[in-house]
C-alpha cells in the first residue's frame, strides 16, 4: 500500500515585507511612547540608522545574486556602525569615509573597460542569463539579447538603471530583484511577457506600464523595494 505524500512543513518564511512591517511597527511604538512622555522625543532620532539596517536586510533577503547579498550586507554594517555611533559605542562618521567614492568610481571605470560577451567595452549588449547592475551616483545601462534570460539583481542608489529586455526571451519564467533608494530603475520588456509585480514601494513609486498580449507565455516576476525611489516597467 502506498501512502499519500504529506506536505512538508518548512516553517514560517521571513520575507522582506515582514522585515519592513516589523520596522514600521517598532517605529510606531517608539513615536507613541514619545508622545506619551515615556521617552524623550530627541532620543528617538538616535534610532534612525535602523532604517538603513532594515533596507539592507530587505535587500539581502530579496537578492538572487552574490552581488546583491553583498550590497545588503554592506548596508547592514553601515547602519550598525551609525547606530553604534549615536549611542557612543563606536566612533563612526560617514564624512570620514567620503573619499571612498573615488575608489568606487575608479573600480567602475576599470570593470567597464573589460570586454563583454559580444566583444564591446561598454557592456550595453550582452547574452547573459544572469545580470547584476549597481548604480551609485551614476547610470547603468544594459541591453540583453539572451535567449535564456533567467534573473537580474538591480540596485540604484542616487543613480539610475536602464535594463532593456525587448530583445531577450526566457524559458518560461524570469525574476528581477530591484532595490531603488533615492534613485530610479527602468525595465523594458517584450510585449509577449506577462509581468507579475511583487515589489513594494515605501515613500516611493512602482509603476507597471507593460502591455502583455493575450497569448503571453513568458512570465517576469519583479521583487524588491523602492525606498524613496522609483521603479518603472514598460513595454
Secondary structure by P-SEA (a helix, b strand, c coil): cccccccccccccccaaaaaaaaaaaaaaaaaaaaaccccccccccccaaaaaaaaaaaaaacccaaaaaaaaaaaaaaaaaaaaaaccbbbbccccccaaaaaaaaaaaaaaccccccccccccccccbbbbbbccbbbbbbbccccccbbbbbbccbbbbbbccccccccbbbbbbbbcccbbbbbbcccbbbbbcbbbccccccccccccccccbbbbbbbbbcccbbbbcc
